[in-house]
Amino acid sequence: MPRRTENQVPGAPAPFAKLCIAIPARLASTRLPEKPLALIGGRTMIARVAERAMELARACEEAGLVRRATVLVATDDERIAHEARSVGAHAFFTDPELVSGTDRVHAAVVQLHEDERPGTDDLVVNVQGDEPFFSVSDVTALVADMARHPQAPLGTLAFRRTSLAQFLTPSVVKVVVDASGNALLFSRAPIPWPRALLGAGGLDWLSAVAVGGGQIETDFLHHLGVYAFRGPALEAFARALEPSDLERREGLEQLRALEAGWRIRVVRAEHEPLGIDTVEDLERAREKVAPQN
């Protein structure tokens, strides 16, 4: 039986032997060119993400959830690789034509030395390269949840929101979960539909939005793009599962797994995310780290 470490959470399951925290970071970005190299407080975005991932690795080890954690960046540019290595992360080059972030993560993970490569009972966590302030505690909670649910091949995070404007925004991906915390559906569409608030048929909700959209609130779960794959699940996703009909329709890779019948754990995040997709997002990030006068 694995020995419990001094700082392991009481009652926690036996730890994973290996945890790989992988960050896909392509140079190209439609809305924000060379996004991973954008400066935030004098440091590149990818360096900040990789450094936070190193912090996550230490937190999972100290909590006794994993015995050994590794951080890597999957990239297509030497400058990004240099920034990742500058904070102690591995960097591996992957094909920029790969379809999804998960495919890029898999292509990087298989380049790890055999001693560090995740095995059957290990975990790979995919964190986004444009989330320099991601919550270490929330992702640690996801790792702990995957340890408590050994039959789940995949897990992710979601944050509760109430804004109607975000609920109706296609770039804010929604998720609906069952009573056990497993995903039922992900969509860019507004789900679950609040019939009592916005009506049942046609486009009658438009009048409600026009009259008082700024004041109307509705609970929903905003899916955050953090994934925790068991080793075999990552391999199957990248090599065996074909892109599904739902995935093509919505442009959401997690639907490939859901449509194949996978159980996806959804852990509630406690901290609001600050992803960087636009120039405005980048300015907010810079304001967040700017010295206070």
N, C-alpha and C positions, 0 to 999 in steps of 0.2 A: 504494500500500500504506500502511495506517495507520502512523504513526510510533509506535514503542514509547516509552512514558514511562520516566522514570528509575527509578521504583520497580516497574515491571511485573515480575511473576513470570517468571523465565527459562523459555523454552519455552512460555509461555502463548500461546493463540490471539489473534488480533486482537480488540480490545475491542469491546463493544457501544457504539454511539453514545450511546444513552440507556438509563438505568435508572430506573424509577419504583418506589419502595418505598411500598406502600399499606397502610394500617392501617384495617380496618373497625371501627367503634366505635359500636354502638347504645347508647342510654341504658338501654333495658329489659333486665333480666336476671332470670330466674325465681328463681335461687337466691341471687343477690347484687344487690339493687336498686341502681341507679345505679352499677354497678361501675366504669365508666371514671373516675368522679369520686372514687372511694375514695382516701383519703389513705394514702400509704406514706412514712414519714419526713418528713411535712409537705408532700409534693408529691403531686399527683394521679397515679393510675396511667397515664392516657393521656399526661400530660406526660412521664413516665418512658419510656414505650414510644416516643413520638415522638422524644425526645432520643436514645435508643439507635438508632433508625432513622437519625437524622442521622449518628451515629457510623459506622453501617454504610455509608452513602453515601460518607463520606470514605474509609473503608477500601477500598471497591471502586475508587474513583478512584485512590487512592494505589498500589494493586496493579496498575493498568493494565488492569483488567477492563472499565471503562466510561469514556467520555469525560465524561459529564455525568449526575449522579444527582439525582433529585428525590424529596422525601418529601411524602406527602399523607395526610390522615385523612378517611375517609368516615364521616359522622355524621348524626344526626337532631336534634342538640341544640346550641344556641348556646354553652352553657357548655363542652362538649367542644371545639367549634371554637376557642373562645378559648384554651383550654389548649394546643391543638396549635400555634396561631399564636404563642404566647408563647415557644416554643423554635425558631421558624423554619420550621415545616412549613406547607404549604398545608392548608386545610380546605374541604371541599365537602359540601353537604347532599344526602342521598340518601333515597329513599323507605323508611321503616321497614318497609314490607310486602314488600320484596324478599326472595326466598326464602333466598338464601345469602350468605355473606361475599364470595364471588367476584362475584356479581351486584352487590353494593354497591361493590366495588372498580371494576368496569367502569363503573358509573354515575358514579363520581367521576373516573376517568381521562379520560373523554370531555369533562370540563369543563376540563381543563388547556388552557392556551394552546397553539396549534399548535406552537410552538417547543419545548415541553416534552413534548408528547404522544408516547408511544412509537409507533414505526412498525413496518414489517414485520420488520426485523432487530434490534429492540430487546427489552427484557425488563421485565416487571412482576413484582415480588416482593410477595406478600401475606403480611405478618406479623400475628400475632394481637394484638388490642388488650388482651389480658389476660396478656401475657408480658413484664413489665417488665424481666426479666433475660435475655432471649433472647441466645444466643451470637452475637456479631458474626462470630467466626471460622467458625462452622458455616455461617451463611448466606452468608458470602463464599465458602466452599467450594462451596456449591450454585450460586452464580452462575458460578464457574469451571467447574464440571461442565457446566452448560448451554452455556457457550462451547465446550467440547470436544466436545459432542454436538449439532451444529447441526440434526440431523433430529428431535430430541426436542421436541415442542411444550410439554411440561410436566415439571417436576421438583419434588421434595419432600425432606423430611428424615425420618430414622428413628433412634431411639436403642435400642441393645441393652439389654435387661433380662433378669433371671433370676427375678424374684419370681413364684411361683405365684399368689399372691393377685391381683397385677396382671394376670397372664395370663388369669385367669378373670373379670376385671372388665369389663363391657360399655363403660364410659366410656373405657377404655384401648383405643384402636383399634390393631389389629395389621395388619402388612403382611408379605407373603411376596414375595421377589424371585427373579428368575432369575439365572443365572451371570454375566450381563452387568450386573447392577445395575438391571434394569427391574422394575417392579411386576407381579406375577402376580395378586394379590388383596389387597384391604383388607377387614377385617371387625371387627365388635365381638365376634364369636365367638372362642374360643381357637384360633388357627391359627398354625403348623401343629400338628396334634394330636400330642402326644408319646406314641405308642402303647406304646412300651417302658416308659414310666414310669407312665402312668395307665390303661393297658388299652385294649382295642379296641372293646368293645361296650357298649351300654346306658348306664347311669349308674354303672358300677362304679368310676369315678374318684372318686365321692363318698366312698367308704370311705377312699381314700388321702388325700383332703383332710382328712377328719375325724380320721384317726389321726396324720398328720404334716404337715399342710398348711403349717405355719409353717417346716418345715425343708426341704421339697421345693423344688428349683429346676429351671427349664426355660428354655432360651434362646428368646427371641423378639424381634422388632423392633417397638417401639412407634412408631407413626406420629405425627409432630409436624405440627401444622397450619400449616406454612409452605409456600407454593407459589410456584414461579417459572414464569410464563407467557411465551411469546413473544407479541409483539403480536397477530398474527392468531389465535393460539390463544385468547387471552382474549376476543377479539371473537366467535369461533365458539362458545365455551362459553356466553357470555351471551346470544347472539342466535340461534344456530342449533341447538344441542343441546337437546333436550327432556329433562326429568328422566326417568331410566331406571327400569326395574323394580328393579334392585339398589339404586339410590340411594334409592328410596322404602322398600324393605324395611329397609335398614340405617340410613337417615338420614345417609348419607355422600356429600357432593357429588362427591368425586373418582371415585366409581364411575360417574358419568355419563360421564366421559371414558374410563375404562377399558372400559366396556361398548360405547362407540362405536369401540373399536379403537385408541385413542391409546396411544403408548408413553410411560410415565411413569418418568422417572429417579428413583431413590431413593438419596440420598447419606447415608452414615452420620454421624450427629452424634457429636461427642466429649464434649459437655457435657450433663449431665442437665437437662431442662427444669423450670421451676417455674411452671406455669400457675396462674391464680387463678380458681377456680370456686365456692368456698365461703368461708364466714366463717373456717373453720380455715386454708384456704390463705392468706387475707389476713393472718391473724395471723402465719403463718410468714414471709410476705414482710416484714412490719413488723419481725420479729425479725432478719431478715437485714440490714436497714439500720440497726438500732438501735445507738447508740454503745456500744462495749464498755467496761465498768467495769474 
